[in-house]
């Protein structure tokens, strides 16, 4: 014997509670001629979600452009000189964050044009090779 939905009605809740309540009444014939009826309230919770790109736009500190500066030699003279020039001229002013590693630094920018401007600055100060990619090559999840 199937269960039949006999009544459904909304129960008012506060608009900002993000909850929807519905009172449902169901019936089922359990034996011939004997009908069982029950009412209950179901609560639905509204959870807003954003797409990953929208979430990144509204998240403070989300980066769009990454500039990696590396020097793989025994001495760090050029790299130290570059650090001093970056600090003196304020070239990394638009960076959201800067991470320092043994072989170099990573500069995170919120806008692509700020990262491109920083690369142009680096090319004007020191001889370097650039490699541009449009997607993330590798990542360390830990």
Z-matrix of the N, CA and C atoms (Angstrom, degrees):
N
C 1 1.452
C 2 1.528 1 109.56
N 3 1.297 2 117.34 1 123.71
C 4 1.470 3 119.28 2 -178.64
C 5 1.524 4 111.57 3 -79.01
N 6 1.324 5 114.41 4 158.21
C 7 1.466 6 121.82 5 176.44
C 8 1.518 7 107.78 6 -88.22
N 9 1.355 8 117.00 7 135.06
C 10 1.463 9 121.63 8 179.57
C 11 1.521 10 108.77 9 -111.15
N 12 1.325 11 115.35 10 137.81
C 13 1.458 12 121.67 11 173.81
C 14 1.522 13 107.33 12 -86.30
N 15 1.335 14 116.80 13 116.99
C 16 1.460 15 119.41 14 -176.49
C 17 1.519 16 112.84 15 -101.12
N 18 1.345 17 117.66 16 -26.84
C 19 1.464 18 119.32 17 -178.85
C 20 1.521 19 109.23 18 -153.61
N 21 1.335 20 115.02 19 145.49
C 22 1.463 21 121.75 20 174.79
C 23 1.520 22 107.48 21 -145.44
N 24 1.333 23 115.96 22 132.30
C 25 1.467 24 119.13 23 -179.70
C 26 1.526 25 109.63 24 -146.10
N 27 1.337 26 114.57 25 148.19
C 28 1.465 27 120.81 26 178.22
C 29 1.507 28 110.13 27 -78.04
N 30 1.318 29 115.93 28 143.31
C 31 1.462 30 122.03 29 172.01
C 32 1.521 31 106.37 30 -111.23
N 33 1.322 32 116.22 31 126.85
C 34 1.463 33 120.51 32 -174.82
C 35 1.535 34 110.83 33 -67.26
N 36 1.332 35 115.95 34 136.59
C 37 1.460 36 122.73 35 173.96
C 38 1.523 37 108.06 36 -133.08
N 39 1.309 38 116.62 37 164.71
C 40 1.466 39 120.64 38 177.14
C 41 1.526 40 109.59 39 -61.22
N 42 1.333 41 118.55 40 138.34
C 43 1.472 42 120.34 41 -177.70
C 44 1.527 43 113.57 42 -61.78
N 45 1.329 44 118.28 43 -34.06
C 46 1.460 45 120.82 44 -177.92
C 47 1.527 46 112.84 45 -84.08
N 48 1.339 47 118.75 46 -1.16
C 49 1.465 48 120.59 47 -178.06
C 50 1.532 49 112.54 48 -75.87
N 51 1.335 50 117.32 49 -15.57
C 52 1.465 51 122.97 50 -179.88
C 53 1.530 52 111.37 51 59.03
N 54 1.330 53 116.74 52 31.40
C 55 1.449 54 121.59 53 177.87
C 56 1.525 55 109.33 54 -126.88
N 57 1.309 56 115.45 55 139.77
C 58 1.465 57 122.16 56 175.07
C 59 1.517 58 107.16 57 -117.29
N 60 1.347 59 116.05 58 128.92
C 61 1.468 60 120.16 59 -179.91
C 62 1.521 61 108.91 60 -117.35
N 63 1.324 62 114.98 61 134.51
C 64 1.453 63 122.08 62 -179.73
C 65 1.530 64 108.12 63 -130.07
N 66 1.338 65 115.32 64 129.71
C 67 1.464 66 119.99 65 175.88
C 68 1.524 67 107.46 66 -95.35
N 69 1.333 68 115.98 67 122.40
C 70 1.459 69 122.08 68 -178.31
C 71 1.525 70 109.80 69 -114.29
N 72 1.324 71 115.24 70 142.68
C 73 1.455 72 121.08 71 175.05
C 74 1.521 73 107.50 72 -124.31
N 75 1.333 74 115.95 73 125.72
C 76 1.461 75 121.15 74 -179.08
C 77 1.530 76 109.71 75 -122.36
N 78 1.345 77 114.45 76 153.86
C 79 1.462 78 121.02 77 177.84
C 80 1.518 79 109.19 78 -130.33
N 81 1.343 80 114.36 79 148.56
C 82 1.459 81 119.70 80 173.97
C 83 1.516 82 108.29 81 -148.63
N 84 1.308 83 114.31 82 138.91
C 85 1.456 84 119.50 83 176.04
C 86 1.524 85 107.43 84 -87.80
N 87 1.339 86 116.24 85 111.39
C 88 1.462 87 120.29 86 -175.45
C 89 1.532 88 111.42 87 -87.65
N 90 1.295 89 118.20 88 -35.81
C 91 1.464 90 122.95 89 173.38
C 92 1.526 91 106.31 90 -134.79
N 93 1.277 92 116.71 91 167.47
C 94 1.465 93 117.45 92 -178.69
C 95 1.525 94 109.29 93 -63.65
N 96 1.331 95 114.53 94 119.08
C 97 1.457 96 120.57 95 179.43
C 98 1.519 97 114.00 96 89.45
N 99 1.337 98 118.98 97 -13.19
C 100 1.465 99 121.60 98 -179.41
C 101 1.524 100 108.87 99 -104.67
N 102 1.328 101 115.99 100 116.79
C 103 1.468 102 121.58 101 -176.88
C 104 1.529 103 108.38 102 -111.63
N 105 1.319 104 114.89 103 131.05
C 106 1.467 105 121.61 104 177.86
C 107 1.531 106 107.44 105 -105.84
N 108 1.332 107 116.43 106 130.08
C 109 1.466 108 121.13 107 -179.85
C 110 1.516 109 108.66 108 -125.87
N 111 1.348 110 115.75 109 137.49
C 112 1.465 111 120.08 110 -179.25
C 113 1.524 112 109.34 111 -142.14
N 114 1.341 113 116.11 112 141.99
C 115 1.462 114 122.33 113 176.10
C 116 1.515 115 108.74 114 -115.66
N 117 1.326 116 115.93 115 142.82
C 118 1.469 117 120.27 116 177.43
C 119 1.520 118 108.91 117 -152.67
N 120 1.323 119 114.86 118 160.29
C 121 1.460 120 122.06 119 -178.28
C 122 1.522 121 108.62 120 -107.37
N 123 1.321 122 116.42 121 129.98
C 124 1.462 123 121.07 122 174.22
C 125 1.518 124 108.26 123 -109.59
N 126 1.318 125 115.80 124 141.76
C 127 1.456 126 121.57 125 -179.23
C 128 1.519 127 108.82 126 -117.77
N 129 1.327 128 116.13 127 128.61
C 130 1.460 129 122.86 128 176.70
C 131 1.520 130 107.71 129 -111.04
N 132 1.330 131 116.18 130 133.25
C 133 1.462 132 121.53 131 179.09
C 134 1.526 133 107.83 132 -104.64
N 135 1.335 134 116.23 133 126.72
C 136 1.456 135 121.67 134 179.58
C 137 1.517 136 108.08 135 -87.38
N 138 1.321 137 116.62 136 122.61
C 139 1.462 138 121.87 137 178.38
C 140 1.518 139 107.96 138 -119.34
N 141 1.323 140 115.40 139 113.07
C 142 1.462 141 119.87 140 178.97
C 143 1.517 142 109.86 141 -79.35
N 144 1.318 143 115.99 142 138.26
C 145 1.449 144 121.28 143 177.54
C 146 1.517 145 108.58 144 -131.78
N 147 1.332 146 115.40 145 152.59
C 148 1.446 147 121.38 146 177.80
C 149 1.525 148 109.15 147 -117.93
N 150 1.319 149 114.93 148 154.43
C 151 1.458 150 118.77 149 175.17
C 152 1.533 151 108.26 150 -69.52
N 153 1.337 152 119.17 151 158.18
C 154 1.468 153 121.21 152 -176.20
C 155 1.528 154 114.42 153 -56.97
N 156 1.340 155 118.28 154 -37.24
C 157 1.470 156 119.23 155 -179.53
C 158 1.524 157 111.20 156 -70.97
N 159 1.330 158 118.22 157 -38.82
C 160 1.470 159 120.79 158 177.03
C 161 1.520 160 110.37 159 -66.38
N 162 1.313 161 116.73 160 -40.44
C 163 1.455 162 121.47 161 178.75
C 164 1.527 163 110.61 162 -61.71
N 165 1.326 164 116.95 163 -40.73
C 166 1.469 165 120.90 164 179.06
C 167 1.519 166 111.23 165 -66.09
N 168 1.347 167 117.21 166 -35.08
C 169 1.465 168 119.91 167 179.79
C 170 1.523 169 112.21 168 -66.96
N 171 1.330 170 117.28 169 -34.88
C 172 1.453 171 120.65 170 -177.07
C 173 1.528 172 113.69 171 -96.23
N 174 1.328 173 117.46 172 -2.98
C 175 1.457 174 121.08 173 177.32
C 176 1.519 175 108.94 174 -88.16
N 177 1.307 176 116.22 175 128.04
C 178 1.459 177 120.34 176 -179.87
C 179 1.524 178 109.10 177 -68.18
N 180 1.314 179 117.41 178 128.68
C 181 1.455 180 121.25 179 176.79
C 182 1.515 181 114.79 180 86.99
N 183 1.339 182 118.10 181 9.23
C 184 1.460 183 119.61 182 177.61
C 185 1.527 184 108.86 183 -76.60
N 186 1.314 185 116.62 184 128.72
C 187 1.458 186 120.07 185 -175.83
C 188 1.513 187 111.00 186 -99.53
N 189 1.330 188 114.32 187 151.09
C 190 1.446 189 122.42 188 179.54
C 191 1.525 190 110.58 189 -113.29
N 192 1.332 191 116.00 190 -33.93
C 193 1.463 192 121.47 191 -173.27
C 194 1.526 193 108.78 192 -127.52
N 195 1.328 194 116.48 193 131.24
C 196 1.458 195 122.30 194 -179.08
C 197 1.524 196 108.59 195 -119.10
N 198 1.335 197 115.81 196 127.88
C 199 1.458 198 121.17 197 175.50
C 200 1.523 199 107.01 198 -114.20
N 201 1.333 200 116.45 199 120.11
C 202 1.455 201 121.65 200 179.34
C 203 1.522 202 108.57 201 -105.83
N 204 1.325 203 116.59 202 126.10
C 205 1.461 204 122.29 203 177.75
C 206 1.517 205 106.97 204 -111.97
N 207 1.337 206 116.95 205 121.82
C 208 1.458 207 121.48 206 -177.77
C 209 1.522 208 109.96 207 -129.96
N 210 1.339 209 115.62 208 146.40
C 211 1.465 210 122.32 209 172.08
C 212 1.520 211 106.81 210 -139.63
N 213 1.334 212 115.95 211 115.53
C 214 1.465 213 120.56 212 -175.67
C 215 1.523 214 109.79 213 -111.50
N 216 1.329 215 115.72 214 71.60
C 217 1.471 216 122.39 215 176.11
C 218 1.516 217 108.18 216 -135.38
N 219 1.318 218 115.88 217 167.87
C 220 1.463 219 120.77 218 -179.72
C 221 1.526 220 112.26 219 -67.19
N 222 1.331 221 118.07 220 -38.31
C 223 1.466 222 121.29 221 179.73
C 224 1.529 223 108.97 222 -99.53
N 225 1.307 224 117.04 223 158.66
C 226 1.469 225 121.78 224 -178.21
C 227 1.525 226 111.41 225 -120.74
N 228 1.336 227 117.31 226 29.53
C 229 1.465 228 119.79 227 -177.16
C 230 1.528 229 112.46 228 -62.16
N 231 1.329 230 116.75 229 -47.52
C 232 1.465 231 119.64 230 -178.64
C 233 1.521 232 110.36 231 -64.56
N 234 1.312 233 115.99 232 -40.83
C 235 1.454 234 119.80 233 -179.33
C 236 1.526 235 111.13 234 -66.16
N 237 1.324 236 117.18 235 -41.46
C 238 1.463 237 119.93 236 177.41
C 239 1.529 238 111.11 237 -64.03
N 240 1.344 239 116.89 238 -40.75
C 241 1.462 240 120.74 239 176.66
C 242 1.531 241 109.97 240 -60.67
N 243 1.328 242 116.62 241 -43.26
C 244 1.460 243 121.16 242 -179.12
C 245 1.530 244 110.84 243 -63.69
N 246 1.303 245 117.48 244 -40.43
C 247 1.467 246 120.78 245 176.65
C 248 1.520 247 111.19 246 -58.51
N 249 1.327 248 116.15 247 -45.32
C 250 1.460 249 120.68 248 -179.31
C 251 1.528 250 111.66 249 -63.46
N 252 1.336 251 117.53 250 -40.70
C 253 1.465 252 121.22 251 179.66
C 254 1.525 253 110.69 252 -67.65
N 255 1.334 254 116.85 253 -40.36
C 256 1.473 255 120.45 254 178.59
C 257 1.519 256 110.12 255 -61.86
N 258 1.336 257 116.97 256 -43.72
C 259 1.460 258 120.60 257 179.50
C 260 1.531 259 111.67 258 -67.48
N 261 1.333 260 116.66 259 -42.05
C 262 1.459 261 121.60 260 -177.08
C 263 1.531 262 111.43 261 -64.63
N 264 1.325 263 117.33 262 -44.14
C 265 1.459 264 121.30 263 -175.70
C 266 1.529 265 113.08 264 -93.41
N 267 1.316 266 117.75 265 -3.19
C 268 1.469 267 120.87 266 178.20
C 269 1.514 268 112.92 267 64.17
N 270 1.313 269 117.33 268 35.79
C 271 1.460 270 121.21 269 -174.83
C 272 1.530 271 112.67 270 -69.24
N 273 1.309 272 117.88 271 -27.48
C 274 1.464 273 120.82 272 -177.60
C 275 1.523 274 111.47 273 -94.69
N 276 1.310 275 116.38 274 22.32
C 277 1.462 276 121.13 275 -177.24
C 278 1.533 277 111.97 276 -61.44
N 279 1.319 278 118.39 277 -34.77
C 280 1.462 279 121.40 278 -178.09
C 281 1.514 280 114.56 279 -84.89
N 282 1.327 281 117.81 280 2.01
C 283 1.469 282 120.62 281 -177.91
C 284 1.520 283 110.99 282 -75.14
N 285 1.327 284 115.74 283 138.94
C 286 1.459 285 120.52 284 175.99
C 287 1.518 286 110.81 285 -75.12
N 288 1.337 287 115.75 286 -40.54
C 289 1.461 288 120.07 287 177.51
C 290 1.522 289 108.84 288 -155.68
N 291 1.329 290 114.54 289 159.28
C 292 1.460 291 122.04 290 -179.79
C 293 1.526 292 107.05 291 -132.31
N 294 1.322 293 116.32 292 128.99
C 295 1.465 294 121.16 293 176.85
C 296 1.523 295 108.63 294 -115.05
N 297 1.325 296 115.99 295 135.72
C 298 1.461 297 121.39 296 -178.53
C 299 1.525 298 109.00 297 -106.05
N 300 1.343 299 115.87 298 134.32
C 301 1.452 300 122.89 299 177.02
C 302 1.528 301 108.81 300 -123.44
N 303 1.315 302 115.93 301 175.75
C 304 1.464 303 120.73 302 179.66
C 305 1.525 304 110.96 303 -64.90
N 306 1.328 305 117.63 304 -39.14
C 307 1.463 306 121.59 305 -177.14
C 308 1.519 307 113.84 306 -97.65
N 309 1.319 308 119.57 307 -1.16
C 310 1.456 309 119.09 308 -178.48
C 311 1.512 310 113.42 309 168.32
N 312 1.340 311 113.75 310 -155.51
C 313 1.460 312 120.82 311 -177.10
C 314 1.524 313 109.81 312 -140.07
N 315 1.331 314 115.73 313 153.99
C 316 1.458 315 122.66 314 173.03
C 317 1.519 316 108.14 315 -116.69
N 318 1.324 317 116.55 316 131.65
C 319 1.461 318 123.12 317 178.09
C 320 1.523 319 107.75 318 -113.57
N 321 1.328 320 117.48 319 122.33
C 322 1.459 321 122.95 320 -179.19
C 323 1.523 322 109.13 321 -103.71
N 324 1.338 323 116.65 322 127.05
C 325 1.458 324 122.18 323 -178.77
C 326 1.520 325 109.89 324 -119.82
N 327 1.321 326 115.86 325 144.90
C 328 1.460 327 121.35 326 178.90
C 329 1.513 328 113.20 327 -79.90
N 330 1.341 329 117.10 328 -20.70
C 331 1.459 330 121.09 329 -179.94
C 332 1.520 331 109.59 330 -129.13
N 333 1.295 332 115.26 331 144.17
C 334 1.468 333 120.32 332 -177.31
C 335 1.527 334 111.90 333 -63.89
N 336 1.341 335 117.47 334 -40.68
C 337 1.466 336 119.30 335 -176.82
C 338 1.529 337 112.41 336 -65.32
N 339 1.328 338 117.94 337 -30.82
C 340 1.474 339 119.93 338 176.25
C 341 1.528 340 110.53 339 -67.63
N 342 1.325 341 116.43 340 -39.40
C 343 1.464 342 120.16 341 176.79
C 344 1.520 343 111.74 342 -66.20
N 345 1.335 344 117.06 343 -39.97
C 346 1.465 345 120.88 344 178.21
C 347 1.530 346 110.66 345 -65.29
N 348 1.322 347 116.50 346 -39.47
C 349 1.470 348 120.80 347 177.75
C 350 1.530 349 110.55 348 -63.41
N 351 1.324 350 117.18 349 -38.17
C 352 1.459 351 121.61 350 178.16
C 353 1.530 352 110.88 351 -66.28
N 354 1.330 353 116.90 352 -39.56
C 355 1.465 354 120.69 353 177.17
C 356 1.527 355 110.08 354 -64.02
N 357 1.335 356 117.13 355 -42.13
C 358 1.470 357 120.56 356 177.44
C 359 1.530 358 110.80 357 -60.49
N 360 1.333 359 116.55 358 -39.49
C 361 1.460 360 120.73 359 177.61
C 362 1.531 361 110.35 360 -62.71
N 363 1.329 362 116.85 361 -45.50
C 364 1.467 363 120.48 362 -179.98
C 365 1.522 364 111.21 363 -61.55
N 366 1.335 365 116.75 364 -41.29
C 367 1.465 366 120.47 365 179.41
C 368 1.524 367 111.99 366 -64.78
N 369 1.328 368 117.57 367 -30.05
C 370 1.470 369 120.32 368 179.72
C 371 1.532 370 111.85 369 -78.49
N 372 1.334 371 117.62 370 -20.93
C 373 1.464 372 120.48 371 -175.18
C 374 1.529 373 113.85 372 -95.78
N 375 1.318 374 117.33 373 -41.32
C 376 1.465 375 120.84 374 -175.86
C 377 1.526 376 109.89 375 -136.48
N 378 1.339 377 117.46 376 153.70
C 379 1.467 378 118.64 377 174.44
C 380 1.524 379 109.52 378 -72.67
N 381 1.314 380 115.68 379 132.77
C 382 1.460 381 118.27 380 -178.14
C 383 1.514 382 110.89 381 -154.27
N 384 1.326 383 115.17 382 163.48
C 385 1.456 384 122.71 383 173.84
C 386 1.523 385 107.03 384 -107.38
N 387 1.317 386 116.01 385 137.18
C 388 1.467 387 119.31 386 178.35
C 389 1.522 388 109.70 387 -116.06
N 390 1.313 389 113.89 388 149.36
C 391 1.455 390 121.63 389 176.87
C 392 1.522 391 106.25 390 -136.64
N 393 1.308 392 116.75 391 121.08
C 394 1.466 393 120.74 392 -176.37
C 395 1.524 394 109.78 393 -111.13
N 396 1.318 395 115.40 394 132.28
C 397 1.462 396 121.22 395 175.79
C 398 1.512 397 108.36 396 -129.17
N 399 1.319 398 115.77 397 155.28
C 400 1.468 399 120.51 398 179.62
C 401 1.517 400 112.62 399 -101.19
N 402 1.325 401 116.21 400 -9.17
C 403 1.465 402 118.81 401 178.95
C 404 1.511 403 109.62 402 -135.78
N 405 1.300 404 116.07 403 162.23
C 406 1.446 405 122.56 404 -179.62
C 407 1.519 406 109.56 405 -69.27
N 408 1.322 407 115.83 406 126.74
C 409 1.466 408 120.71 407 -177.38
C 410 1.525 409 110.66 408 -79.51
N 411 1.310 410 117.66 409 -45.99
C 412 1.458 411 121.03 410 -179.58
C 413 1.517 412 109.81 411 -151.78
N 414 1.302 413 116.31 412 158.65
C 415 1.455 414 120.67 413 179.34
C 416 1.528 415 110.01 414 -146.17
N 417 1.313 416 115.71 415 150.32
C 418 1.454 417 121.96 416 176.49
C 419 1.523 418 107.24 417 -108.93
N 420 1.328 419 117.56 418 110.07
C 421 1.451 420 120.44 419 -176.50
C 422 1.522 421 112.96 420 -71.88
N 423 1.313 422 117.24 421 -15.45
C 424 1.459 423 119.79 422 179.61
C 425 1.500 424 109.89 423 -96.99
